[in-house]
Amino acid sequence: MGRVIFHIDMNCFFASCEIAENPSLKGKKVVVARDTIDKRGMVLAASYEAKALGIYTTQPLYDAIRKVKDLVIVNPRHELYEEYSERFFDYFFKVTPLVEPGSIDEAYLDVTDCVEDNKYYELAQEMQNDILELFNLPCSIGIAPNKFLAKMASDMKKPLGITILRKRDIEEKLWPLPMKDMFGAGKKTCQLLETIGIKTIGDLIHYPDYKDLETLLGPSQAQYLIYHANGNGSTVIDPNRFLDSSSISNAHTYDYDEYNQEHIKSLIKYLCNNVQLRMQNKGYLAQSFRLNIRFNNFDNVSKSVTITKPTSSALEMYNYYLGLYDELSDPTIGVRLVSVAATKFSKAEEGNVQLSIFDELDKENQELEVKNLINSINSSIGKELLIKGIKK
């Protein structure tokens, strides 16, 4: 039997979370961006009112302000977005256990066995209404026989759209779309295809020489595009992909060019401890660690390391990040942004979450670690028996 897959995509997610928290922003031209003195931040999300005036994600903030004078700029709050994400994922799992996250704001659901009499559209309407009512978040839903078509369908009507895309519909609904709208076709791929006259998905399907495509794109990419352009795709939903695909990260953007290496390393320590505490709260161990640096010449560099035995030790994590920084750093170029991320999570066994080694942390971090350790012990015994004293 065929499967019925939903792809649920939150509309303008970061901006929608901010509007949900502050309803006075509704109807305004809202952008989520780090509002630095020199306005060198980047637009992370924009409301539809802002998008209608040409504002787009990844646009430099100073360009957006030039284009729209009355933008409402809201600084990003990633912990807030993670909190909203956890809420609506909990809701998804109440509908079906077959939920596979695509990112923080999107998911694939296998709903084949969730309704009777093929009332999948009605289920989508109910879920869309619930998400709007419960969380004040608009979403679009694609309904299809596989994940690729469901993903394409959810993009066809925004905001608050519901689109059914069957394989028999692809000639009418999928093939006329420009190649840039095809999931999995990146900017460089689309530029290469345009050199041989392929501008739409239909052009790709009808291109007469498959060998040319293989030569131009490489065999695997050519096969991927043709396979999906014909309406094919995976129907396998992996609920356990959540731990593999998610990440916990923290970042800081300087208001100036930072050259002091000790200051940068202190920042990495601070960011690392923030990530470790959030992992600890979730009971996670991580196996992969990534460091990203943006320099004042706008070059972005990143590097990651994957270890054999997962950990939640702040000291171990900090040493990995320092090793990565030593490989990426250039003392002659100013640093504007530093971010750290932990990925490839597994659940720690009860009582097996590692704490930091206090001696290796600075005084501020020691205080934070001691506070969390006391809270953890009091929580486990159910009484506020431990308090931090003052040494006389």
N, C-alpha and C positions, 0 to 999 in steps of 0.2 A: 504494500500500500504506500501511496505517496504521503509525505509529511507536510504539515502546515507550519511554517516558520514565521514568527513575528520578528521584525527588527524595530526596536523602540529607541528613538533618538530624541534626547531632550533639546528643545529649541533654545539657542543662544544661552547655553547652560549657565555660565558664570554670571552673565548679566541677569538671567532669570532668577537665580538664587538671591542676588542682591535686591531685586525688585520684590521678591517674596518676603525678604527680611524688612524691607522699607517700602511699603506700598505707595508712598508719596512719589516714588520714582516712576510709577506706572505711566505710560504714555509719553515719557520724556526720552530725549536722545542720550542714552546711557552708554558709556564705554567703561569696561574694566581694564585698567592700566595702572602701572606704578607711576604715580604723579610726582616725578622728581622736579627739582628746581629748573633744570635745563630742558625738561620735557623730552628727554631722550628715551623714555620708555616705549613699550610696544603695546598696541591694542590687543588684549587677550580675548575679548568678547565685546560684542556690540548688540544693543537692542535693535529690534526691527525698525524702529523709528530712526535710529542712527544709520542702519544699513541702507534704508531708503534714500539717504542723502550721500551714498557712496563710501561710507565708512566700512572697513573690512578688517577681519582678524589678521594680525601680523603687521598692520600698517603702523608706521612710526607715529607716536602720539602727536608730535609737533605738526605733522602733515594733516592729521585728523582735525586738530584745533584750527588750522588755517582754513580747512574746508568748511567746518561747521563751528561757528563762534560760540553757540550756546550749548556745547556738549556738557553733560554731567559726568565728571570723571570720578570713578570709585576705585580705590586701591584694592587689589586682589586679596582675598582671604581664603587660601587653599584649604585650610582645615574646615571652613564652613562648607565648601563644595564637597569635600569628602564626607562630611556629615549628611548632607542632603543625598549624596550618592548611596550611602549605606541605607538610608531610609527607603528610597524607592526600590533598591535591590531586595530589601526585605519584603516589600510588597510583591515584587515579581515572583519570589519563591513561594508566596502564598497562593499564586495562580498555578504554578507548575514547578516541579523540582528541576526541570530541564532548562536551566538558565545559563547562558554563557556570556560573560561581560566582553564587550568589544573595547571599551575604555571606561573612564570614570562616568561618562554621560550617555552610554549606549549599551544595548544588550540584545542578544538573540534568544528567543524563547521558542521551544517546540511545544505548540499548544494543540497538537493533533488529537489528543485524548481528553481535552479539557471541556469540550462542549458537545452537545447532541445536534443532529440535523444540520451539520455544516454551518452553524451560526458563528462563524469566525469573525465576520465583520462586526456583528453585535458585541462580541467579546472585546474587540479592539475599541469600539466606542465606549464600552463600560470602563475599560482600563484607562483610556485617555481622560475620561471624565473624573475617574477616581484620582488619578495623578494630579489633575488640576485642582480638585477639591481638597485633597489631603495635603498636598505640598505646595500648591500655588505655582506649579511648574507646567508650562505647555510642552507637549511632545508631539512628534509625528510618528506614525506607525506604518511600516511596510508589511504586507502580507504576501507570501510567496511560497513556492514548493522547495526552495533552498535558500541558503544564507546570502548568496550573492544577489539574487533577485530581490530578496527582502530588503537588503541594504540599499539597492538602487531605488526601490519603491518608496522607501521612507524619505528619500531626498526629493521626491517629485512634487510634494505639496507641503509647504511650510509657511507659517506655523500651523499647528493643530490639524495636520492633514492625515488622512487614512487612504492608502492606495493599495489596491490589489494588482499584482503583476504575475500573470501565469505565463508559462512557456509559449502558449498560443498567442500571447499579447506582444511578444518581443519585437516583431516586425513593425508594429504600429507604435509602440510606446518606448522601446529601448533603442532600436537602431537609428532613429532620427537624432538622438542625443549627440552633442559634441564629444569627442574623445576625452576631453579634460574632465567630463562628468562621469567617466567610467571608473568605478572603484578598482584600484590597482594599477591604473595608468598614470604614471607620474608626469611631471612637467617635461622632463627631458625626453621621455618616451613619446609624448604627444608632439614635441618639436621634431623628433626624428620622423615620425609618421607623416607629418605635414609635408616633409620634403619629397615624399612620393605621392602626395595628393590625397592622403587619408585624413579627413577632417571629422568625420562622424563614425559612430560605431558601425553603422551600415556600410560605410566605405571600407572599413576593415573586413567585414564579412565578405564583401564582394570583390576584394582585391584578388586579381587573377593569379598571382605568383607567390605561393606560400614560401618557396625557397628564398625569395627576396626578403620576406619578412624575417626569416630566420637569420639571414646574413646581417640585416639591419639591426635587429633587436637582440639576437641570440636565441637559440632554440627554446630555452625554458620560458622566456618572456613571451615569445611569439605563441607558444602552445597555451600559456596561461590566458592570454588575451582572446584568442580564438575560441577556446573552450568556454569561457565565461560569456563572450559576446553571443554565443549560440544559446544562452539561457541556462547553462549548466552551473552546478555549484554543489558544495558539500551540504549534506543534511545532518551531519553529526554535531550534536550539541554537547559540549564538554563543560559541565558545571565546575569541574576541578581546575579549569583554566584560570579561574580567578586568582589563585595564589601565584601562578606563573606569570600572568600578564600584568598584575597590578604592581605599583611601586609606592614607596613612601619617600618623599623628597622634601627638601627645604632649600631655599635660595635667598640670596641677598644681592641687591643692586646698589653699588656705591653712587653717591651723588658727585663723586670726583674720581680722578684717576689715582688708583692706589698702587704705589710701587713698593711699599714696605713689606718685605717678605714675612716678617714675624707677625705683623697685623693680619695679613692674609691667612696665615696658618692658624692664628687665634680664631678668625672667623670660621675656618673649616672645622675647628674643634667645637665651636658653638653650634654650627649647623648639624654636625655629626651627633651631638648629644640630643638635639631636638628630634632627629630621626630615630635615635635609639629609644627615647622615651615613648614615642608613638608606637614603635614596634613592641615595646614592653607592654604597653596598654592593650595591644591586640594579641599578645602571646605569640609573636612571630619570631622566627629565626630567619636570617637572610643569607643567601649564598653568593650574591653578586652585588658589586658596589660600583657606582659610576660617578665620576666627577666631571663637571662642565665648567669651562672658563670662557668668559667673553672679554676680549681685550678692548682697549680704547680705539683701535683701528677697525672695530666691528667684526674681527675674526672670532669665530666660535670654535673651540677645540674641546673634545671630550675623549675620555678613555675609561674603560671599565676593567674590573678584575673579577674573576669567578673562582671561588675557593671550593675545596672538597668537602669540608665539614661546615655546615651553616652555623652562624653565630648571632648573638644579640649583644655581644660585649662592645661597649662604646670604645674601649681602648683598642681592641682589635680593629674595629671599623676605622677609627681615626688613623691608625698606622697604615691601613690600606689606602685611605684617601691621601695621606701624606706622600706615599709612594707614587700615586698617580699624579699628584701635583708636581713632584720633582721631575716627572717625565714631561709634563705639559708646560711648566713655567718658563717665562722669559723675563728676567729682572729688568730688561731694558724697555719693556712695554707695559704701560699702565693697565691694571685690571679694573673692569667695570662691573662684572657680575661673577658670582661663584654659586654653584649649586651642587648639592650632593644628593644621591638617591640610592636606596637599597631596593633590590628586586629578588626574584626567585625565592619566594617565601615558603616556609613550611611551618607547621604549628609545633610549638615547643610542648614537651610533655609537662604535665602539671608540676609546678614548682621548679622547673628547669630553665626558666628564663634567666639569662646571665645579667648580673649587674656590673657597673663599671668598677674599675680598680681606682679607688679614690686618690691614692698617692700620685697617680699620673695626671690628674685633672687639676685645673686651676681652682682658686678658692670659690669663685662664683659657681662653677660646675659642681664642686664638692657640696656646697649648700643645697643645690638642686637635687643631687643624688641622695643626700641624707634625708631630705624632706620626703622624697618619693619612697625611700626604703621604709621610713616610719609609717607613711600612709599605707604601704603594702602590708606591713606587719599588723597594724591596727585593723585593717580591713579583714585580714585572715582570721583574727581572733574575735572580731565583732565588737570590740570595745576600744575606746580611746585611752589605752593604758600607757602608751609611750608618748612623751613629748620631748622636744629638743631643749636641753638645758643650756645654761651659760657657765662656762668654765671660770672659776674665781681665781 
